Amino acid sequence: MMERAAAAGLVGLTRLLVGARAQWRAEPEAGQSLYFANHCSHLDTLAIWSALTPAQRAVTRPVAARDYWDKPGLRTYLSGRVLRAILIERRRDERAGDPLEPVFAALAQGDSLILFPEGTRTADRLPQPFRGGLHRIAEAFPALNLVPAYLDTLHRSLPKGSHVPLPLYCTVRFGTPLPREAAEPRESFLARAHGAVCALADPLRGAAA
């Protein structure tokens, strides 16, 4: 009960601060989804999660950096009890095993996920090239809906290094699920996924996609 109230309060606060209004370019697909988006601020996770419907939020978990979210106090409570985030290590340590193992485990049990394939935040309007984790996930779960998303204005509302968001309204644009191509090379897939997110940065291009 407490976590439900906290979730409702978190959604309300996020929408008050940055709007986080959802704009769907196509009707959401039924079934398990992976929402992948550009990463430009600490509010990205909350904005996408808040833009989803209550039913979608109930089955969707963000993939987040352990070094930021696993802090004593409020962040740990929010990430662990409210967002049910999957915390991963951004720095690869061979002794710690595969950093995507908890992601695969969550997908295997039917969770939908929010992922930022850049791996780190950028102050730019468009995302940096995507890392290979998205391709590994797509190969391991071929039935997964790969839904591109673009966070508009958050790179200006709460840019890297800022702590207080500017009152700029953010729209979260969700695109058509990325089509699968048989035996597609890794770099080609990542380029297509990156292009799908970039297309949503332009409202006119996104509407036509």
C-alpha distance (Angstrom), angle and dihedral (degrees) to the residues before:
residue distance angle dihedral
M1 . . .
M2 3.79 . .
E3 3.81 91.5 .
R4 3.83 91.1 51.1
A5 3.79 90.8 52.6
A6 3.80 90.8 46.3
A7 3.82 90.7 50.0
A8 3.81 91.9 50.7
G9 3.79 90.5 47.9
L10 3.80 91.8 48.2
V11 3.81 92.0 51.1
G12 3.80 90.9 47.8
L13 3.80 92.9 49.0
T14 3.81 93.1 47.1
R15 3.79 92.0 50.4
L16 3.81 90.6 46.9
L17 3.82 92.0 51.7
V18 3.81 102.0 40.8
G19 3.80 108.5 0.4
A20 3.81 98.0 -125.3
R21 3.80 91.5 -159.1
A22 3.80 114.1 178.6
Q23 3.80 120.2 -128.2
W24 3.81 113.4 -174.1
R25 3.81 117.4 -159.8
A26 3.80 89.5 -165.0
E27 3.78 136.0 12.4
P28 3.84 109.4 -78.9
E29 3.79 112.2 -99.4
A30 3.78 118.6 -118.0
G31 3.79 116.5 -114.5
Q32 3.78 137.4 35.6
S33 3.81 115.8 -16.2
L34 3.76 141.0 -169.6
Y35 3.80 112.9 -153.5
F36 3.81 110.4 -157.7
A37 3.80 122.0 -173.6
N38 3.78 149.0 159.8
H39 3.81 116.0 -77.8
C40 3.79 118.4 -139.6
S41 3.83 109.3 137.9
H42 3.79 146.4 17.9
L43 3.81 88.0 -102.5
D44 3.81 94.9 61.8
T45 3.79 95.1 93.6
L46 3.80 92.9 48.1
A47 3.81 93.0 44.6
I48 3.81 95.3 54.3
W49 3.81 93.1 41.0
S50 3.82 90.9 49.3
A51 3.82 92.1 47.3
L52 3.81 91.5 59.6
T53 3.78 121.2 88.8
P54 3.83 117.9 -101.5
A55 3.82 89.8 -104.9
Q56 3.81 91.5 51.5
R57 3.82 92.8 45.9
A58 3.79 90.7 52.7
V59 3.82 91.2 64.5
T60 3.82 100.2 30.3
R61 3.80 125.4 92.7
P62 3.81 126.0 -174.8
V63 3.78 121.2 -128.8
A64 3.80 105.1 -135.0
A65 3.78 141.9 173.5
R66 3.79 113.5 -92.6
D67 3.80 93.5 -148.4
Y68 3.82 90.9 62.4
W69 3.81 104.9 33.5
D70 3.82 100.5 34.8
K71 3.81 95.2 75.5
P72 3.81 125.2 129.3
G73 3.79 113.9 -96.3
L74 3.79 129.8 14.5
R75 3.82 98.4 1.1
T76 3.79 92.8 55.2
Y77 3.81 91.1 48.4
L78 3.80 93.3 48.3
S79 3.80 95.7 44.8
G80 3.80 95.6 42.8
R81 3.80 105.8 34.1
V82 3.82 105.9 22.7
L83 3.82 107.9 27.9
R84 3.83 93.8 26.5
A85 3.80 85.7 -145.7
I86 3.79 123.5 -168.9
L87 3.79 104.1 -128.9
I88 3.78 117.5 -152.3
E89 3.78 135.5 179.0
R90 3.80 113.5 -107.2
R91 3.80 92.2 -160.6
R92 3.78 111.0 70.4
D93 3.79 113.0 -126.8
E94 3.79 114.3 180.0
R95 3.81 90.6 -156.0
A96 3.82 90.6 59.0
G97 3.81 93.0 56.4
D98 3.80 128.8 -131.9
P99 3.86 110.1 -13.5
L100 3.81 89.6 -151.7
E101 3.80 93.9 57.6
P102 3.85 93.9 97.7
V103 3.82 88.9 47.5
F104 3.80 91.5 54.3
A105 3.80 90.1 46.6
A106 3.82 92.0 53.1
L107 3.79 92.1 48.3
A108 3.80 91.1 47.7
Q109 3.80 90.1 57.4
G110 3.82 91.7 51.1
D111 3.81 104.2 -99.0
S112 3.78 122.0 146.6
L113 3.80 116.1 -135.4
I114 3.80 144.9 -150.2
L115 3.81 113.3 -142.2
F116 3.81 135.7 179.0
P117 3.84 104.6 -154.0
E118 3.82 94.3 -167.0
G119 3.79 88.7 71.8
T120 3.81 94.0 -144.5
R121 3.78 138.8 42.5
T122 3.79 124.6 -92.9
A123 3.80 132.1 -167.5
D124 3.80 90.8 -139.7
R125 3.79 124.2 106.1
L126 3.81 92.2 -127.0
P127 3.81 125.2 50.9
Q128 3.76 125.2 -103.6
P129 3.84 118.4 -115.0
F130 3.79 112.0 -63.9
R131 3.77 122.9 -108.9
G132 3.77 122.8 -125.9
G133 3.80 99.3 -100.6
L134 3.80 92.9 88.1
H135 3.80 90.4 55.8
R136 3.81 92.4 49.7
I137 3.79 90.8 51.5
A138 3.80 93.1 47.0
E139 3.80 91.3 51.4
A140 3.80 94.0 47.2
F141 3.84 94.0 48.1
P142 3.82 108.5 35.5
A143 3.82 93.8 171.1
L144 3.80 93.2 57.0
N145 3.82 116.9 115.2
L146 3.82 105.7 -124.4
V147 3.81 103.2 -152.6
P148 3.82 118.0 -173.1
A149 3.80 117.2 -146.8
Y150 3.78 134.9 -176.0
L151 3.81 126.8 -154.8
D152 3.79 107.7 -146.8
T153 3.87 120.7 -152.2
L154 3.83 97.3 -4.2
H155 3.81 88.6 108.8
R156 3.84 84.5 66.2
S157 3.81 100.0 32.4
L158 3.82 95.9 55.7
P159 3.81 109.5 3.5
K160 3.78 123.4 -176.6
G161 3.79 109.6 -69.1
S162 3.83 95.1 25.5
H163 3.79 124.5 110.6
V164 3.82 104.0 -174.9
P165 3.83 117.7 59.1
L166 3.78 120.1 -129.6
P167 3.83 113.7 -126.8
L168 3.81 95.7 -101.6
Y169 3.79 119.3 140.9
C170 3.81 114.0 -119.0
T171 3.78 125.1 -153.3
V172 3.80 119.7 -162.2
R173 3.79 108.2 -149.9
F174 3.80 116.7 -159.5
G175 3.79 117.7 -162.0
T176 3.78 137.0 -159.6
P177 3.82 113.6 -69.9
L178 3.79 112.2 -90.4
P179 3.83 110.2 -101.3
R180 3.79 118.1 -121.6
E181 3.79 121.2 -120.6
A182 3.80 119.5 -161.8
A183 3.82 115.9 -113.2
E184 3.81 91.6 -5.0
P185 3.82 113.7 174.0
R186 3.79 116.4 -112.4
E187 3.81 96.6 -115.0
S188 3.80 92.3 48.0
F189 3.80 91.7 51.4
L190 3.81 93.0 48.2
A191 3.80 90.9 48.5
R192 3.83 91.0 51.9
A193 3.81 91.6 47.8
H194 3.80 91.1 48.4
G195 3.80 90.5 48.6
A196 3.81 91.6 51.1
V197 3.80 90.8 57.3
C198 3.82 93.0 43.6
A199 3.82 90.8 51.5
L200 3.81 89.2 59.4
A201 3.82 90.6 56.7
D202 3.81 87.6 74.9
P203 3.83 109.5 60.8
L204 3.81 92.1 -151.3
R205 3.81 94.9 48.4
G206 3.81 90.6 43.8
A207 3.79 91.5 52.4
A208 3.78 91.5 52.3
A209 3.82 95.2 45.0
